[in-house]
Amino acid sequence: MIHLKIENKLRQAFHPIYLDVINESYLHQVREGAESHFKVIIVSADFEGKRLIARHRAVNEILKDELKNDIHALAMHTYTKDEWDEVNKQAPRSPACLGGSKKTE
């Protein structure tokens, strides 16, 4: 399962205070049971003093094989403990999928 592989890699790399890996594939036009669209919420001391782009690059580096071969889309929400507390331990909801042919002008 890609979901568990992502979770294990992120736990090992960042030792998160909080981690949630959500398979959002069902929100998209993919086959039933697909594991291709994910949302990651990760809170780690490793993010202290790092800009958002550096955090995302670090996650991308850890998941480079999965991004190359398995993951079609990855939404990342990366926080320090203080930032996580500031947002009341809530990450933004994912927007509705418009799909390529359903996109409105």
C-alpha positions in Angstrom: 0.0 0.0 0.0 1.4 3.4 -1.0 -0.4 5.0 1.9 1.6 3.0 4.5 4.8 3.5 2.5 4.4 7.3 2.6 3.5 7.2 6.3 6.5 5.1 7.2 9.0 7.1 5.2 7.8 10.4 6.7 7.8 9.0 10.2 11.3 7.8 9.8 12.6 11.0 8.2 10.9 13.7 10.3 9.9 12.0 13.6 6.6 14.0 13.5 4.7 15.2 16.5 1.6 14.7 14.3 1.2 12.9 11.0 -1.8 12.2 8.9 -1.6 10.7 5.4 -5.0 10.9 3.7 -5.8 9.1 0.5 -8.0 11.5 -1.4 -8.1 9.5 -4.6 -11.8 8.9 -4.2 -12.3 12.6 -4.7 -10.9 12.4 -8.2 -11.8 10.6 -11.4 -9.7 7.4 -10.8 -10.5 3.8 -10.5 -12.0 2.5 -7.3 -9.4 1.6 -4.7 -6.8 3.9 -6.3 -3.9 5.3 -4.3 -2.8 8.3 -6.4 -3.9 11.5 -4.7 -2.7 12.2 -1.2 -2.9 14.9 1.5 -0.2 15.0 4.1 -0.4 16.9 7.3 2.9 16.8 9.2 4.0 18.6 12.3 7.7 18.3 13.1 10.5 20.1 15.0 12.6 19.5 11.9 10.6 22.4 10.3 11.7 25.0 12.8 13.4 27.9 11.1 12.7 26.5 7.6 10.6 28.3 5.0 7.6 26.6 3.5 9.5 25.8 0.2 12.3 24.1 2.1 9.8 22.0 4.1 8.1 20.9 0.9 11.4 20.2 -0.9 12.4 18.0 2.1 9.1 16.0 1.9 9.5 15.7 -1.9 13.0 14.4 -1.5 11.9 11.7 0.9 9.0 10.7 -1.3 10.8 11.1 -4.7 10.4 7.5 -5.7 6.7 7.5 -4.9 6.2 10.8 -6.7 8.0 9.5 -9.7 6.1 6.2 -9.9 2.9 6.2 -7.9 1.6 9.5 -6.7 -0.2 11.7 -9.1 -1.0 14.6 -6.7 0.3 15.4 -3.2 -1.1 18.2 -1.0 1.3 19.1 1.8 0.6 20.9 5.0 3.8 21.2 6.9 3.9 22.8 10.4 6.0 23.5 13.4 4.4 22.7 16.7 3.7 26.4 17.4 2.2 26.8 13.9 0.0 23.8 14.4 -1.3 25.2 17.7 -2.0 28.5 16.0 -4.3 26.9 13.4 -6.0 25.0 16.2 -4.6 21.7 14.9 -6.7 22.0 11.7 -5.3 21.8 8.2 -7.2 23.4 5.3 -9.8 21.2 3.5 -8.9 20.1 0.0 -10.7 21.9 -2.8 -13.2 20.0 -4.9 -11.6 18.3 -7.9 -12.6 20.0 -11.1 -11.1 17.3 -13.3 -9.7 18.2 -16.7 -13.0 18.2 -18.5 -15.1 19.7 -15.8 -13.1 22.8 -15.2 -15.1 26.0 -15.5 -13.9 29.3 -16.8 
